[in-house]
Amino acid sequence: MPRIRIGDLPLRTSYIGVDPGASGGISLIAPSGITTWGMPATEADLLEVVKSCYGIDWKDRGITPYCYAVVEKVTGFVGGPGNTGSSMFKFGASYGSVRMALIASGIPFEEVMASVWQKGLKIPSRGKSESKTAWKNRLKARAQQLFPGVEVTLKTADALLIAEFCRRKREGTL
């Protein structure tokens, strides 16, 4: 694929946002519209979803699409409620599966910390007294505000926001 300057991105560019983990999701902002998925349960299903993102609009017409992805970069932390060694191992395996599905599909991607994409979208940080539930609902509300015609769930809200961050970054509008 030829190297493209950001200002020269074609209209057939698609953007993928991935919030890894069992409670995460995948979102696609494509010329034909927006599609979201909760995180697939198996590696095979994950690969099929990612492959469909790459060619969802153009593959059947013999046109090469341009597709970029941003995956939320995560770190392992053992300790605290729900963060056992085995749960973190499963999460790491899921994270690796997402990376491999993108690589196998030929989709270039970058990993971005949550604080970076949230700052890029001007989402205020989680307050010290703000519960996780309230924080997640605030992110969902922001995604609904940006995409009023899209059904946003707690599984897909972050992925939608990450895809929008990807789009703005690639188009130079951050």
Steps between C-alpha positions, in 0.01 A plus 500: 500500500648840410579741780238774528523844653220573748354776283473258207291231668244367255128496573515122518699506822361305795595533864488231765498544876565206729434482872658160578373253755182299551295807596641712215410538138597591147365794299536588136451846355476442125374704204177299503434551870589381846500140617568376853555159654541379854833320533462163324525196726750302292817579306339372180201733544734789583695440180178496295385831649836664434514364145152636434615844615770510237285425201152587616449767231748439223626144478222374274554788259872431454599827666774498761373662819714691743441393853663604825442382855569620848509245780480620857838426654471317826735390771472211741418571861447216744327596819175666585152360445470280193866536399623153583794348322275270296266783395795713393642204305168464313494874434855490365412210272201697366720805444751290307219349292382848400851595390543179303159536329598849382842380383352197322246726327769743384354792694756748633437595861643683792451457869390804698455536874146583614615833640632599155184429299283650773708818505491512118120496513497754786341259746575611855687244712319273742450681827646351816154463652337385174401133504601272215133465405451878487820537295396233249154659470666837433706346219186337361317835508788665311489228234122544469551874462755452220300224326131571563374249242707209631396258772769544764550243775745483787693239296531721193518855640877506553562331165291766323693776673831332413394471134409870499839581652659292221301687235587843636865412542534357148315797350705748702207653688600428859 
